[in-house]
Amino acid sequence: MFETLKSLAAARDGRRIDALFEQDAERAATFSIQHDGLLFDYSKTQLDSEVVEALLAVAEGADVAVRRDAMFNGQKINETEGRAVLHTALRNLDGAPVLVEGEDVMPEVLKTLARMEAVAHEIRGSEITDVVNIGIGGSDLGPKMGAIALSPYHDGPRCHFVSNVDGADIADTLKGCNPETTLFIIASKTFTTIETMTNARTAWDWLEKHDVSTDGKFVALSSNKEKAGEWGIPESRVFGFEDWVGGRYSMWGPIGLSLMIAVGPEDFRAFLRGGLAMDTHFREAPLAENMPVMLALVGVWHNQVLGHATRAVLPYDNRLSRLPAYLQQLEMESNGKGVSMDGADLAFNSGPVVWGEPGTNGQHAFYQLIHQGTRVVPCEFMVAAKGHEPELAHHHALLIANCFAQSEALMRGRTLDEAREKVAGKFEGDELERQAKHRVFPGNRPSTTLVYETLDPETLGKIVALYEHRVFVEGVILNINSYDQWGVELGKELATTLGPMVTGEQGADGKDGSTRQLLAFVHNNM
Ligand code: F6P
């Protein structure tokens, strides 16, 4: 499938990216997309017109446009679970009909949004000082990432996020909360996730321990309204969503309630509008001018064609500190699959390892490897043209300078001659050579940069939707199901069997030697 691209890559092996700019003064404009306040620049890569054409042919061959329309039209593209994939309906603010099995889902979506807004207003206007969202994975990462990203807009109660089953998480969080004025949001699509249910029970016990009534102190966000009811949460405090919203795509609906409470319904709507704007672009722009499509094709080029196993997401935006973690779930849970739709083994790499940290912090930690390590790590930089602190504009100028310096340094590198010049005068002869070698940067390392005007709610919506659609396009090209996650099951099952072995209620017979040894150590030291 990638043969043509691989031969194009081989023919470009060793070609300098910086030389491409010397040959073509228009390169930056040609290999970038500007749309609706975003600039996506992928010119600092090996992509050229021939490669782009071949990548687009792969996208066309995979029927990206047809599959995209199938997704938006409510077809059951999540074939292993027999579900539609319609998180886009949650941000379809104009309410244009979206049909699932012939039924328009929009009236219910908009009704739930209105109920969320009402409860958000109520909570924001009440004595509640702290809201604790208890959820994990998609029921945690999105709203948490969003709450940090939109902190300049945060004018509601304090929001906390408890996810880990490690009791340290909830214990540390509750230390700072007053039981009288704390509200708990139990966020779980299934309402069965062991971490979330354990933490929710602990929260309940905490209120009881402080003689505070649990009435009105819990809200549930779930597709499993029955279980939420059984748990003791009245229907009026349950916000449901359908199975066509995947956990890692769910921050646009009820799972976003904590974010809505933090920033207010209006800003939450602006976030939805941003997502909708990206949906419209994704549906309407020709593939070559389509930001999610081109972001995906750059990803395919780096991962499946060139074989780079990881990609770093490097937001030069401290408030996007949780974006890499959010994208790890979005991308790796979606596209970390080893079989294609028809069950055949994948004949190429699945999605890459995604990792990252905000700049400039990463520069002082792991960029050494990115610049001089033996493996190439394609980098995805992002930065706002304007920060939220006008009085600290000099910080922001430095931030941008650092961001752009990194992509330039990765591309240009430093030759041995340049390195020699750096150390000339300090060393001589063989020692000069040796010292110079350590200061060589191979360069020619690819990166993309996304620049946006400012990180406001609408822009955050655009960025999240951009990455969602990127994942979709990559998944379509790989012909995998981006919307199931069977790979998380085995560990969950084994944890269930291991539970009584850890507490000593059951022996560890049948377990492997390593697991028995680990259990024995714990038993001797617990
Ligand atoms: O274990 C993986 C997973 O199913 C994710 O896909 C999901 O986001 C997370 O667990 C939490 O699930 P739930 O919202 O049902 O508690």
Residues whose N, C-alpha, C, O or C-beta is under 5 A from the ligand:
A	BS01	F6P	I136 G137 G138 S139 A187 S188 K189 T190 F191 T193 T196 G247 R248 Q485 V488
